[in-house]
Amino acid sequence: MRMAAEPTPYRATLERLFARRRFGLRPGLEVIRGLLAGLDHPERRYPAVHITGSKGKGSVAAMTEAVLRAHGCSTGLFTSPHLASYRERIRLDGRPIAPEHVVDGVARIEALADRLIAAGTIDRPPTFFELTTALALDEFARAAVDVAVVEVGIGGRLDATNVLDARVGVVTTIELEHTDVLGPTVEAIAEEKAGILHPGMRAVVGELPPGALDVVRRAADRLGVPVWRLGREFVVADRTVAEDGQSVSIALPGHRFPSVTVPLVGRFQTANAGLAVAAAVRFLDAVGRPVDPAAVADGIAGVRWPARLERRARRPELYYDVAHTPESARAIAEALAEVAPFVDPDQSAILFGCLRGKRVERIFDLLAPLAHTLVVVKVRSDRGLPAPELRALAAGRFPRIVEAPNAAVGLRLARAATGPDGLTLVTGSDYLVGELLRPTDAPDEPDLSDPGTDPTTVPTAATAARR
């Protein structure tokens, strides 16, 4: 009988780390503060740009980092979730963290957490996100970055990232999301997201609903944080659209960039580019570094951010996107109308899978005009909606609805249903796109999206060492 190969140190580390997702979401800063104090406060050793919002914050973070790196800054970038590899979450100068740094860093923080629990300094083990946040902030300090660009996980006020020496805070958008955690109204959600603002910071704010904007402005006024608002203090204009991107002008107080190429499609990405340029300029001003218009243009033009209406194949077209809200579905429909105006919906297909708790029927209402065929699949998560439930929710909206056992089969079915004048759209969840992007020959990057470990048996560093 053939024995199973021993997992590599990297994979074994990921298995322990991902098992912590069974601890769930624990809003609060006590544990992350304890970890960072035990690491000698790495978060205080570099300035940061801190980005929150209901959508767009990952794109804004990626573009902000790209502009600052083009200015010669050494950078750290922390985003979530990842698609194909855990290492995507933590980047140094645009490159994912090395596997051995994950192994060493996680072991170091696990051992620290065990000591802090034994000493009564923290009252519970860190969650997956808390440990990952501590790992990222410590790696940035060890690399002596000039700036960390950090995306909030959920909310802001009680998010584990809200411990930074942030010179700039960004609020991209605010809409109803995670209402069980953040509150039932956009105003309540705005209160949580405005929690990233602190005295001494400068703020950049996108186009927000009036009630949410009032909340953010009051918080900024109370803290003495000067605010630049998209459409007021800075403007994105002169948009032209091409097949693989778009061009805009961006005007800020004291700066104008007349021709910025954005290699991401959709009008919403031009707003994200404006927010990123404003955040980068505000940061450079705050730390006394000059703004170089050529570096701004080069940074935005060179950004790569997968699965944001990303074309993956042609003839027929294949797009990947991670939209999982009605607002994002509407943005996809509007963007496809621009970049693929002559596509025949009767020859098009959508592959869809998502987690529970999403407004699936409204999403289907917005996607239905795009395609004749809908292929539904349960994403690889305990929280994934089963294909039969998705099919029932889609009933009456698509002429043809097909269930698939997994994402790979679903993609083959969707491509088979796509005619030469149609397109295939894969959307609904990061989990779905990640399953398709993950290399089948990369055993060290397994699908660990929702492992079955009981939280009471999550290994500690000590028990892992005894294996």
TORKOL-4160 file (C-alpha; in steps of 0.2 Angstrom, whole numbers, padded with zeros to 4 digits, m for minus):
467
<pt num="1" X="0000" Y="0000" Z="0000"/>
<pt num="2" X="0007" Y="0017" Z="m0005"/>
<pt num="3" X="0009" Y="0029" Z="0009"/>
<pt num="4" X="0004" Y="0047" Z="0008"/>
<pt num="5" X="0018" Y="0059" Z="0006"/>
<pt num="6" X="0021" Y="0070" Z="0021"/>
<pt num="7" X="0015" Y="0088" Z="0019"/>
<pt num="8" X="0028" Y="0101" Z="0016"/>
<pt num="9" X="0032" Y="0113" Z="0030"/>
<pt num="10" X="0022" Y="0126" Z="0020"/>
<pt num="11" X="0007" Y="0116" Z="0018"/>
<pt num="12" X="0007" Y="0110" Z="0036"/>
<pt num="13" X="0008" Y="0128" Z="0041"/>
<pt num="14" X="m0007" Y="0132" Z="0030"/>
<pt num="15" X="m0017" Y="0118" Z="0037"/>
<pt num="16" X="m0014" Y="0124" Z="0055"/>
<pt num="17" X="m0018" Y="0142" Z="0050"/>
<pt num="18" X="m0033" Y="0139" Z="0040"/>
<pt num="19" X="m0040" Y="0128" Z="0054"/>
<pt num="20" X="m0042" Y="0144" Z="0064"/>
<pt num="21" X="m0056" Y="0150" Z="0052"/>
<pt num="22" X="m0067" Y="0139" Z="0063"/>
<pt num="23" X="m0065" Y="0152" Z="0077"/>
<pt num="24" X="m0075" Y="0163" Z="0066"/>
<pt num="25" X="m0076" Y="0182" Z="0066"/>
<pt num="26" X="m0071" Y="0190" Z="0082"/>
<pt num="27" X="m0072" Y="0209" Z="0081"/>
<pt num="28" X="m0061" Y="0218" Z="0093"/>
<pt num="29" X="m0043" Y="0224" Z="0095"/>
<pt num="30" X="m0037" Y="0216" Z="0112"/>
<pt num="31" X="m0029" Y="0200" Z="0104"/>
<pt num="32" X="m0021" Y="0209" Z="0090"/>
<pt num="33" X="m0014" Y="0222" Z="0101"/>
<pt num="34" X="m0007" Y="0209" Z="0113"/>
<pt num="35" X="0001" Y="0200" Z="0098"/>
<pt num="36" X="0009" Y="0216" Z="0091"/>
<pt num="37" X="0015" Y="0221" Z="0109"/>
<pt num="38" X="0024" Y="0204" Z="0110"/>
<pt num="39" X="0032" Y="0207" Z="0093"/>
<pt num="40" X="0039" Y="0224" Z="0099"/>
<pt num="41" X="0026" Y="0234" Z="0089"/>
<pt num="42" X="0030" Y="0231" Z="0071"/>
<pt num="43" X="0015" Y="0242" Z="0066"/>
<pt num="44" X="0024" Y="0257" Z="0073"/>
<pt num="45" X="0040" Y="0256" Z="0062"/>
<pt num="46" X="0033" Y="0262" Z="0046"/>
<pt num="47" X="0019" Y="0274" Z="0040"/>
<pt num="48" X="0003" Y="0267" Z="0032"/>
<pt num="49" X="m0011" Y="0270" Z="0020"/>
<pt num="50" X="m0027" Y="0262" Z="0027"/>
<pt num="51" X="m0041" Y="0258" Z="0016"/>
<pt num="52" X="m0059" Y="0253" Z="0020"/>
<pt num="53" X="m0076" Y="0252" Z="0010"/>
<pt num="54" X="m0090" Y="0241" Z="0005"/>
<pt num="55" X="m0082" Y="0237" Z="m0012"/>
<pt num="56" X="m0067" Y="0243" Z="m0022"/>
<pt num="57" X="m0055" Y="0243" Z="m0008"/>
<pt num="58" X="m0044" Y="0229" Z="m0015"/>
<pt num="59" X="m0042" Y="0238" Z="m0031"/>
<pt num="60" X="m0039" Y="0255" Z="m0023"/>
<pt num="61" X="m0025" Y="0246" Z="m0012"/>
<pt num="62" X="m0017" Y="0238" Z="m0027"/>
<pt num="63" X="m0017" Y="0254" Z="m0037"/>
<pt num="64" X="m0011" Y="0265" Z="m0022"/>
<pt num="65" X="0004" Y="0253" Z="m0019"/>
<pt num="66" X="0008" Y="0253" Z="m0037"/>
<pt num="67" X="0009" Y="0272" Z="m0038"/>
<pt num="68" X="0020" Y="0273" Z="m0022"/>
<pt num="69" X="0031" Y="0259" Z="m0028"/>
<pt num="70" X="0033" Y="0269" Z="m0045"/>
<pt num="71" X="0039" Y="0284" Z="m0034"/>
<pt num="72" X="0053" Y="0273" Z="m0027"/>
<pt num="73" X="0045" Y="0268" Z="m0011"/>
<pt num="74" X="0048" Y="0251" Z="m0004"/>
<pt num="75" X="0031" Y="0244" Z="m0001"/>
<pt num="76" X="0021" Y="0232" Z="0009"/>
<pt num="77" X="0003" Y="0227" Z="0003"/>
<pt num="78" X="m0010" Y="0218" Z="0013"/>
<pt num="79" X="m0026" Y="0213" Z="0005"/>
<pt num="80" X="m0039" Y="0199" Z="0007"/>
<pt num="81" X="m0046" Y="0187" Z="0003"/>
<pt num="82" X="m0034" Y="0178" Z="m0009"/>
<pt num="83" X="m0038" Y="0169" Z="m0025"/>
<pt num="84" X="m0025" Y="0155" Z="m0029"/>
<pt num="85" X="m0012" Y="0157" Z="m0015"/>
<pt num="86" X="m0012" Y="0162" Z="0003"/>
<pt num="87" X="0004" Y="0172" Z="m0001"/>
<pt num="88" X="m0006" Y="0184" Z="m0012"/>
<pt num="89" X="m0012" Y="0192" Z="0004"/>
<pt num="90" X="0005" Y="0199" Z="0009"/>
<pt num="91" X="0016" Y="0207" Z="m0004"/>
<pt num="92" X="0033" Y="0215" Z="m0003"/>
<pt num="93" X="0037" Y="0227" Z="m0017"/>
<pt num="94" X="0024" Y="0219" Z="m0027"/>
<pt num="95" X="0030" Y="0201" Z="m0024"/>
<pt num="96" X="0020" Y="0188" Z="m0013"/>
<pt num="97" X="0028" Y="0184" Z="0003"/>
<pt num="98" X="0041" Y="0169" Z="0002"/>
<pt num="99" X="0034" Y="0152" Z="0008"/>
<pt num="100" X="0048" Y="0150" Z="0021"/>
<pt num="101" X="0043" Y="0167" Z="0028"/>
<pt num="102" X="0025" Y="0160" Z="0030"/>
<pt num="103" X="0032" Y="0145" Z="0039"/>
<pt num="104" X="0043" Y="0154" Z="0051"/>
<pt num="105" X="0032" Y="0169" Z="0054"/>
<pt num="106" X="0016" Y="0158" Z="0058"/>
<pt num="107" X="0026" Y="0147" Z="0070"/>
<pt num="108" X="0034" Y="0162" Z="0079"/>
<pt num="109" X="0016" Y="0170" Z="0081"/>
<pt num="110" X="0008" Y="0154" Z="0086"/>
<pt num="111" X="0022" Y="0151" Z="0100"/>
<pt num="112" X="0019" Y="0169" Z="0105"/>
<pt num="113" X="0000" Y="0167" Z="0106"/>
<pt num="114" X="0003" Y="0151" Z="0117"/>
<pt num="115" X="0014" Y="0161" Z="0129"/>
<pt num="116" X="0001" Y="0176" Z="0130"/>
<pt num="117" X="m0013" Y="0164" Z="0134"/>
<pt num="118" X="m0004" Y="0156" Z="0147"/>
<pt num="119" X="0001" Y="0172" Z="0155"/>
<pt num="120" X="m0017" Y="0179" Z="0154"/>
<pt num="121" X="m0012" Y="0193" Z="0142"/>
<pt num="122" X="m0025" Y="0188" Z="0129"/>
<pt num="123" X="m0040" Y="0177" Z="0133"/>
<pt num="124" X="m0042" Y="0167" Z="0118"/>
<pt num="125" X="m0032" Y="0160" Z="0103"/>
<pt num="126" X="m0030" Y="0172" Z="0088"/>
<pt num="127" X="m0042" Y="0170" Z="0073"/>
<pt num="128" X="m0036" Y="0166" Z="0056"/>
<pt num="129" X="m0037" Y="0185" Z="0051"/>
<pt num="130" X="m0029" Y="0191" Z="0067"/>
<pt num="131" X="m0014" Y="0179" Z="0065"/>
<pt num="132" X="m0013" Y="0184" Z="0047"/>
<pt num="133" X="m0013" Y="0202" Z="0051"/>
<pt num="134" X="0000" Y="0200" Z="0064"/>
<pt num="135" X="0011" Y="0191" Z="0051"/>
<pt num="136" X="0009" Y="0204" Z="0038"/>
<pt num="137" X="0013" Y="0219" Z="0049"/>
<pt num="138" X="0028" Y="0210" Z="0056"/>
<pt num="139" X="0034" Y="0205" Z="0039"/>
<pt num="140" X="0033" Y="0223" Z="0034"/>
<pt num="141" X="0044" Y="0229" Z="0048"/>
<pt num="142" X="0057" Y="0215" Z="0045"/>
<pt num="143" X="0058" Y="0221" Z="0027"/>
<pt num="144" X="0059" Y="0240" Z="0033"/>
<pt num="145" X="0046" Y="0245" Z="0021"/>
<pt num="146" X="0044" Y="0264" Z="0017"/>
<pt num="147" X="0025" Y="0262" Z="0017"/>
<pt num="148" X="0012" Y="0249" Z="0021"/>
<pt num="149" X="m0004" Y="0249" Z="0011"/>
<pt num="150" X="m0017" Y="0239" Z="0021"/>
<pt num="151" X="m0035" Y="0234" Z="0016"/>
<pt num="152" X="m0047" Y="0232" Z="0030"/>
<pt num="153" X="m0055" Y="0215" Z="0032"/>
<pt num="154" X="m0073" Y="0220" Z="0038"/>
<pt num="155" X="m0079" Y="0236" Z="0044"/>
<pt num="156" X="m0065" Y="0247" Z="0052"/>
<pt num="157" X="m0067" Y="0252" Z="0070"/>
<pt num="158" X="m0065" Y="0235" Z="0077"/>
<pt num="159" X="m0055" Y="0227" Z="0062"/>
<pt num="160" X="m0038" Y="0219" Z="0067"/>
<pt num="161" X="m0030" Y="0231" Z="0055"/>
<pt num="162" X="m0035" Y="0246" Z="0065"/>
<pt num="163" X="m0019" Y="0248" Z="0074"/>
<pt num="164" X="m0008" Y="0257" Z="0061"/>
<pt num="165" X="0002" Y="0273" Z="0061"/>
<pt num="166" X="m0009" Y="0277" Z="0046"/>
<pt num="167" X="m0005" Y="0294" Z="0038"/>
<pt num="168" X="m0020" Y="0292" Z="0025"/>
<pt num="169" X="m0037" Y="0284" Z="0028"/>
<pt num="170" X="m0048" Y="0280" Z="0013"/>
<pt num="171" X="m0066" Y="0276" Z="0012"/>
<pt num="172" X="m0071" Y="0269" Z="m0005"/>
<pt num="173" X="m0089" Y="0266" Z="m0005"/>
<pt num="174" X="m0103" Y="0262" Z="0008"/>
<pt num="175" X="m0117" Y="0250" Z="0005"/>
<pt num="176" X="m0127" Y="0237" Z="0015"/>
<pt num="177" X="m0116" Y="0223" Z="0018"/>
<pt num="178" X="m0111" Y="0212" Z="0033"/>
<pt num="179" X="m0127" Y="0219" Z="0042"/>
<pt num="180" X="m0126" Y="0206" Z="0055"/>
<pt num="181" X="m0109" Y="0213" Z="0060"/>
<pt num="182" X="m0109" Y="0231" Z="0055"/>
<pt num="183" X="m0127" Y="0236" Z="0058"/>
<pt num="184" X="m0143" Y="0237" Z="0048"/>
<pt num="185" X="m0141" Y="0254" Z="0039"/>
<pt num="186" X="m0128" Y="0263" Z="0029"/>
<pt num="187" X="m0127" Y="0275" Z="0043"/>
<pt num="188" X="m0122" Y="0262" Z="0055"/>
<pt num="189" X="m0110" Y="0254" Z="0043"/>
<pt num="190" X="m0102" Y="0271" Z="0040"/>
<pt num="191" X="m0099" Y="0273" Z="0059"/>
<pt num="192" X="m0089" Y="0257" Z="0058"/>
<pt num="193" X="m0079" Y="0262" Z="0043"/>
<pt num="194" X="m0076" Y="0279" Z="0049"/>
<pt num="195" X="m0067" Y="0271" Z="0064"/>
<pt num="196" X="m0051" Y="0270" Z="0054"/>
<pt num="197" X="m0050" Y="0289" Z="0055"/>
<pt num="198" X="m0038" Y="0296" Z="0068"/>
<pt num="199" X="m0031" Y="0313" Z="0073"/>
<pt num="200" X="m0016" Y="0317" Z="0062"/>
<pt num="201" X="m0022" Y="0308" Z="0047"/>
<pt num="202" X="m0028" Y="0314" Z="0030"/>
<pt num="203" X="m0044" Y="0306" Z="0022"/>
<pt num="204" X="m0049" Y="0302" Z="0005"/>
<pt num="205" X="m0068" Y="0298" Z="0002"/>
<pt num="206" X="m0077" Y="0291" Z="m0013"/>
<pt num="207" X="m0095" Y="0294" Z="m0018"/>
<pt num="208" X="m0105" Y="0289" Z="m0003"/>
<pt num="209" X="m0124" Y="0289" Z="0000"/>
<pt num="210" X="m0129" Y="0306" Z="0009"/>
<pt num="211" X="m0132" Y="0298" Z="0026"/>
<pt num="212" X="m0116" Y="0289" Z="0026"/>
<pt num="213" X="m0106" Y="0304" Z="0020"/>
<pt num="214" X="m0113" Y="0314" Z="0034"/>
<pt num="215" X="m0107" Y="0301" Z="0046"/>
<pt num="216" X="m0090" Y="0301" Z="0039"/>
<pt num="217" X="m0089" Y="0320" Z="0038"/>
<pt num="218" X="m0094" Y="0322" Z="0056"/>
<pt num="219" X="m0081" Y="0309" Z="0062"/>
<pt num="220" X="m0068" Y="0318" Z="0052"/>
<pt num="221" X="m0073" Y="0335" Z="0059"/>
<pt num="222" X="m0073" Y="0329" Z="0077"/>
<pt num="223" X="m0055" Y="0321" Z="0074"/>
<pt num="224" X="m0048" Y="0336" Z="0064"/>
<pt num="225" X="m0045" Y="0325" Z="0049"/>
<pt num="226" X="m0045" Y="0335" Z="0033"/>
<pt num="227" X="m0055" Y="0326" Z="0019"/>
<pt num="228" X="m0054" Y="0325" Z="0000"/>
<pt num="229" X="m0070" Y="0319" Z="m0008"/>
<pt num="230" X="m0071" Y="0312" Z="m0025"/>
<pt num="231" X="m0081" Y="0324" Z="m0036"/>
<pt num="232" X="m0077" Y="0339" Z="m0025"/>
<pt num="233" X="m0059" Y="0341" Z="m0020"/>
<pt num="234" X="m0053" Y="0329" Z="m0033"/>
<pt num="235" X="m0061" Y="0325" Z="m0050"/>
<pt num="236" X="m0060" Y="0311" Z="m0062"/>
<pt num="237" X="m0065" Y="0316" Z="m0080"/>
<pt num="238" X="m0062" Y="0314" Z="m0099"/>
<pt num="239" X="m0065" Y="0296" Z="m0099"/>
<pt num="240" X="m0061" Y="0286" Z="m0115"/>
<pt num="241" X="m0064" Y="0267" Z="m0116"/>
<pt num="242" X="m0054" Y="0254" Z="m0125"/>
<pt num="243" X="m0056" Y="0235" Z="m0126"/>
<pt num="244" X="m0043" Y="0232" Z="m0113"/>
<pt num="245" X="m0045" Y="0247" Z="m0102"/>
<pt num="246" X="m0048" Y="0266" Z="m0101"/>
<pt num="247" X="m0040" Y="0283" Z="m0100"/>
<pt num="248" X="m0045" Y="0297" Z="m0088"/>
<pt num="249" X="m0039" Y="0314" Z="m0082"/>
<pt num="250" X="m0037" Y="0316" Z="m0063"/>
<pt num="251" X="m0037" Y="0333" Z="m0055"/>
<pt num="252" X="m0032" Y="0335" Z="m0037"/>
<pt num="253" X="m0028" Y="0351" Z="m0026"/>
<pt num="254" X="m0011" Y="0357" Z="m0033"/>
<pt num="255" X="m0009" Y="0342" Z="m0046"/>
<pt num="256" X="m0017" Y="0338" Z="m0062"/>
<pt num="257" X="m0014" Y="0322" Z="m0072"/>
<pt num="258" X="m0021" Y="0324" Z="m0089"/>
<pt num="259" X="m0019" Y="0306" Z="m0096"/>
<pt num="260" X="m0019" Y="0291" Z="m0084"/>
<pt num="261" X="m0021" Y="0274" Z="m0092"/>
<pt num="262" X="m0031" Y="0262" Z="m0081"/>
<pt num="263" X="m0029" Y="0244" Z="m0087"/>
<pt num="264" X="m0044" Y="0238" Z="m0078"/>
<pt num="265" X="m0062" Y="0239" Z="m0086"/>
<pt num="266" X="m0077" Y="0247" Z="m0080"/>
<pt num="267" X="m0082" Y="0265" Z="m0075"/>
<pt num="268" X="m0080" Y="0260" Z="m0057"/>
<pt num="269" X="m0062" Y="0257" Z="m0059"/>
<pt num="270" X="m0059" Y="0275" Z="m0065"/>
<pt num="271" X="m0066" Y="0280" Z="m0048"/>
<pt num="272" X="m0055" Y="0268" Z="m0039"/>
<pt num="273" X="m0040" Y="0275" Z="m0049"/>
<pt num="274" X="m0045" Y="0292" Z="m0043"/>
<pt num="275" X="m0046" Y="0287" Z="m0025"/>
<pt num="276" X="m0029" Y="0278" Z="m0027"/>
<pt num="277" X="m0020" Y="0293" Z="m0035"/>
<pt num="278" X="m0027" Y="0304" Z="m0021"/>
<pt num="279" X="m0022" Y="0293" Z="m0007"/>
<pt num="280" X="m0004" Y="0291" Z="m0014"/>
<pt num="281" X="m0003" Y="0310" Z="m0017"/>
<pt num="282" X="m0009" Y="0313" Z="0001"/>
<pt num="283" X="0003" Y="0301" Z="0008"/>
<pt num="284" X="0018" Y="0308" Z="m0002"/>
<pt num="285" X="0014" Y="0325" Z="0004"/>
<pt num="286" X="0012" Y="0319" Z="0022"/>
<pt num="287" X="0030" Y="0312" Z="0022"/>
<pt num="288" X="0038" Y="0326" Z="0012"/>
<pt num="289" X="0041" Y="0316" Z="m0004"/>
<pt num="290" X="0038" Y="0325" Z="m0021"/>
<pt num="291" X="0025" Y="0319" Z="m0033"/>
<pt num="292" X="0031" Y="0314" Z="m0050"/>
<pt num="293" X="0017" Y="0314" Z="m0063"/>
<pt num="294" X="0026" Y="0301" Z="m0074"/>
<pt num="295" X="0027" Y="0289" Z="m0059"/>
<pt num="296" X="0008" Y="0292" Z="m0056"/>
<pt num="297" X="0005" Y="0287" Z="m0074"/>
<pt num="298" X="0017" Y="0272" Z="m0074"/>
<pt num="299" X="0010" Y="0265" Z="m0057"/>
<pt num="300" X="m0008" Y="0265" Z="m0063"/>
<pt num="301" X="m0004" Y="0259" Z="m0080"/>
<pt num="302" X="0006" Y="0244" Z="m0073"/>
<pt num="303" X="m0006" Y="0238" Z="m0060"/>
<pt num="304" X="m0012" Y="0220" Z="m0061"/>
<pt num="305" X="m0027" Y="0215" Z="m0051"/>
<pt num="306" X="m0034" Y="0198" Z="m0056"/>
<pt num="307" X="m0053" Y="0193" Z="m0058"/>
<pt num="308" X="m0059" Y="0211" Z="m0058"/>
<pt num="309" X="m0069" Y="0208" Z="m0075"/>
<pt num="310" X="m0053" Y="0201" Z="m0081"/>
<pt num="311" X="m0053" Y="0194" Z="m0099"/>
<pt num="312" X="m0046" Y="0176" Z="m0098"/>
<pt num="313" X="m0049" Y="0170" Z="m0116"/>
<pt num="314" X="m0056" Y="0176" Z="m0133"/>
<pt num="315" X="m0067" Y="0170" Z="m0147"/>
<pt num="316" X="m0078" Y="0167" Z="m0137"/>
<pt num="317" X="m0074" Y="0179" Z="m0123"/>
<pt num="318" X="m0071" Y="0173" Z="m0105"/>
<pt num="319" X="m0072" Y="0185" Z="m0091"/>
<pt num="320" X="m0068" Y="0181" Z="m0072"/>
<pt num="321" X="m0075" Y="0193" Z="m0059"/>
<pt num="322" X="m0078" Y="0191" Z="m0040"/>
<pt num="323" X="m0094" Y="0201" Z="m0039"/>
<pt num="324" X="m0105" Y="0195" Z="m0025"/>
<pt num="325" X="m0117" Y="0210" Z="m0022"/>
<pt num="326" X="m0131" Y="0217" Z="m0033"/>
<pt num="327" X="m0121" Y="0233" Z="m0034"/>
<pt num="328" X="m0106" Y="0224" Z="m0041"/>
<pt num="329" X="m0117" Y="0214" Z="m0053"/>
<pt num="330" X="m0124" Y="0230" Z="m0060"/>
<pt num="331" X="m0107" Y="0237" Z="m0062"/>
<pt num="332" X="m0102" Y="0221" Z="m0072"/>
<pt num="333" X="m0117" Y="0223" Z="m0083"/>
<pt num="334" X="m0113" Y="0241" Z="m0087"/>
<pt num="335" X="m0095" Y="0237" Z="m0090"/>
<pt num="336" X="m0099" Y="0223" Z="m0102"/>
<pt num="337" X="m0110" Y="0234" Z="m0112"/>
<pt num="338" X="m0095" Y="0245" Z="m0115"/>
<pt num="339" X="m0082" Y="0233" Z="m0119"/>
<pt num="340" X="m0092" Y="0220" Z="m0127"/>
<pt num="341" X="m0107" Y="0229" Z="m0134"/>
<pt num="342" X="m0111" Y="0217" Z="m0149"/>
<pt num="343" X="m0111" Y="0201" Z="m0139"/>
<pt num="344" X="m0126" Y="0190" Z="m0141"/>
<pt num="345" X="m0135" Y="0186" Z="m0124"/>
<pt num="346" X="m0143" Y="0171" Z="m0132"/>
<pt num="347" X="m0126" Y="0164" Z="m0136"/>
<pt num="348" X="m0119" Y="0168" Z="m0118"/>
<pt num="349" X="m0117" Y="0159" Z="m0102"/>
<pt num="350" X="m0114" Y="0163" Z="m0084"/>
<pt num="351" X="m0105" Y="0151" Z="m0071"/>
<pt num="352" X="m0111" Y="0156" Z="m0054"/>
<pt num="353" X="m0108" Y="0151" Z="m0036"/>
<pt num="354" X="m0108" Y="0160" Z="m0020"/>
<pt num="355" X="m0109" Y="0159" Z="m0001"/>
<pt num="356" X="m0125" Y="0160" Z="0010"/>
<pt num="357" X="m0131" Y="0177" Z="0015"/>
<pt num="358" X="m0130" Y="0185" Z="m0002"/>
<pt num="359" X="m0144" Y="0194" Z="m0011"/>
<pt num="360" X="m0144" Y="0181" Z="m0024"/>
<pt num="361" X="m0161" Y="0184" Z="m0032"/>
<pt num="362" X="m0157" Y="0202" Z="m0035"/>
<pt num="363" X="m0140" Y="0197" Z="m0042"/>
<pt num="364" X="m0149" Y="0185" Z="m0054"/>
<pt num="365" X="m0161" Y="0199" Z="m0059"/>
<pt num="366" X="m0146" Y="0210" Z="m0064"/>
<pt num="367" X="m0136" Y="0196" Z="m0073"/>
<pt num="368" X="m0151" Y="0188" Z="m0082"/>
<pt num="369" X="m0151" Y="0200" Z="m0097"/>
<pt num="370" X="m0133" Y="0195" Z="m0100"/>
<pt num="371" X="m0135" Y="0177" Z="m0104"/>
<pt num="372" X="m0146" Y="0163" Z="m0110"/>
<pt num="373" X="m0138" Y="0149" Z="m0099"/>
<pt num="374" X="m0134" Y="0149" Z="m0081"/>
<pt num="375" X="m0123" Y="0136" Z="m0074"/>
<pt num="376" X="m0123" Y="0135" Z="m0055"/>
<pt num="377" X="m0111" Y="0126" Z="m0043"/>
<pt num="378" X="m0108" Y="0125" Z="m0024"/>
<pt num="379" X="m0092" Y="0134" Z="m0020"/>
<pt num="380" X="m0079" Y="0124" Z="m0009"/>
<pt num="381" X="m0085" Y="0131" Z="0007"/>
<pt num="382" X="m0096" Y="0125" Z="0021"/>
<pt num="383" X="m0105" Y="0142" Z="0018"/>
<pt num="384" X="m0108" Y="0139" Z="0000"/>
<pt num="385" X="m0125" Y="0138" Z="m0007"/>
<pt num="386" X="m0129" Y="0121" Z="m0014"/>
<pt num="387" X="m0132" Y="0121" Z="m0033"/>
<pt num="388" X="m0151" Y="0115" Z="m0031"/>
<pt num="389" X="m0154" Y="0130" Z="m0020"/>
<pt num="390" X="m0146" Y="0142" Z="m0033"/>
<pt num="391" X="m0156" Y="0134" Z="m0046"/>
<pt num="392" X="m0172" Y="0137" Z="m0037"/>
<pt num="393" X="m0167" Y="0155" Z="m0034"/>
<pt num="394" X="m0163" Y="0157" Z="m0052"/>
<pt num="395" X="m0180" Y="0149" Z="m0059"/>
<pt num="396" X="m0189" Y="0160" Z="m0071"/>
<pt num="397" X="m0174" Y="0171" Z="m0074"/>
<pt num="398" X="m0164" Y="0161" Z="m0086"/>
<pt num="399" X="m0170" Y="0151" Z="m0101"/>
<pt num="400" X="m0158" Y="0137" Z="m0097"/>
<pt num="401" X="m0151" Y="0132" Z="m0079"/>
<pt num="402" X="m0139" Y="0118" Z="m0077"/>
<pt num="403" X="m0131" Y="0111" Z="m0061"/>
<pt num="404" X="m0113" Y="0107" Z="m0060"/>
<pt num="405" X="m0104" Y="0096" Z="m0047"/>
<pt num="406" X="m0089" Y="0108" Z="m0046"/>
<pt num="407" X="m0081" Y="0123" Z="m0054"/>
<pt num="408" X="m0070" Y="0115" Z="m0067"/>
<pt num="409" X="m0085" Y="0105" Z="m0074"/>
<pt num="410" X="m0096" Y="0120" Z="m0073"/>
<pt num="411" X="m0083" Y="0130" Z="m0083"/>
<pt num="412" X="m0083" Y="0117" Z="m0096"/>
<pt num="413" X="m0102" Y="0117" Z="m0097"/>
<pt num="414" X="m0103" Y="0135" Z="m0098"/>
<pt num="415" X="m0090" Y="0136" Z="m0112"/>
<pt num="416" X="m0099" Y="0123" Z="m0122"/>
<pt num="417" X="m0115" Y="0133" Z="m0120"/>
<pt num="418" X="m0106" Y="0149" Z="m0127"/>
<pt num="419" X="m0108" Y="0152" Z="m0145"/>
<pt num="420" X="m0095" Y="0161" Z="m0156"/>
<pt num="421" X="m0104" Y="0178" Z="m0154"/>
<pt num="422" X="m0107" Y="0176" Z="m0135"/>
<pt num="423" X="m0097" Y="0177" Z="m0119"/>
<pt num="424" X="m0094" Y="0167" Z="m0104"/>
<pt num="425" X="m0094" Y="0176" Z="m0087"/>
<pt num="426" X="m0088" Y="0167" Z="m0071"/>
<pt num="427" X="m0094" Y="0177" Z="m0055"/>
<pt num="428" X="m0102" Y="0176" Z="m0038"/>
<pt num="429" X="m0088" Y="0173" Z="m0026"/>
<pt num="430" X="m0069" Y="0174" Z="m0023"/>
<pt num="431" X="m0070" Y="0155" Z="m0019"/>
<pt num="432" X="m0077" Y="0151" Z="m0036"/>
<pt num="433" X="m0064" Y="0161" Z="m0046"/>
<pt num="434" X="m0050" Y="0155" Z="m0034"/>
<pt num="435" X="m0055" Y="0137" Z="m0037"/>
<pt num="436" X="m0052" Y="0139" Z="m0056"/>
<pt num="437" X="m0036" Y="0149" Z="m0054"/>
<pt num="438" X="m0028" Y="0137" Z="m0042"/>
<pt num="439" X="m0015" Y="0126" Z="m0051"/>
<pt num="440" X="m0020" Y="0108" Z="m0051"/>
<pt num="441" X="m0001" Y="0104" Z="m0050"/>
<pt num="442" X="0003" Y="0114" Z="m0035"/>
<pt num="443" X="0000" Y="0103" Z="m0020"/>
<pt num="444" X="0007" Y="0116" Z="m0008"/>
<pt num="445" X="m0007" Y="0128" Z="m0012"/>
<pt num="446" X="m0022" Y="0117" Z="m0008"/>
<pt num="447" X="m0040" Y="0122" Z="m0007"/>
<pt num="448" X="m0041" Y="0126" Z="0012"/>
<pt num="449" X="m0055" Y="0138" Z="0010"/>
<pt num="450" X="m0065" Y="0130" Z="0024"/>
<pt num="451" X="m0056" Y="0115" Z="0032"/>
<pt num="452" X="m0066" Y="0104" Z="0044"/>
<pt num="453" X="m0056" Y="0105" Z="0059"/>
<pt num="454" X="m0065" Y="0107" Z="0075"/>
<pt num="455" X="m0060" Y="0124" Z="0084"/>
<pt num="456" X="m0057" Y="0115" Z="0100"/>
<pt num="457" X="m0043" Y="0104" Z="0092"/>
<pt num="458" X="m0034" Y="0118" Z="0082"/>
<pt num="459" X="m0016" Y="0114" Z="0084"/>
<pt num="460" X="m0004" Y="0126" Z="0093"/>
<pt num="461" X="0014" Y="0128" Z="0089"/>
<pt num="462" X="0018" Y="0116" Z="0103"/>
<pt num="463" X="0007" Y="0102" Z="0097"/>
<pt num="464" X="0013" Y="0105" Z="0079"/>
<pt num="465" X="0031" Y="0103" Z="0085"/>
<pt num="466" X="0027" Y="0086" Z="0093"/>
<pt num="467" X="0020" Y="0079" Z="0076"/>
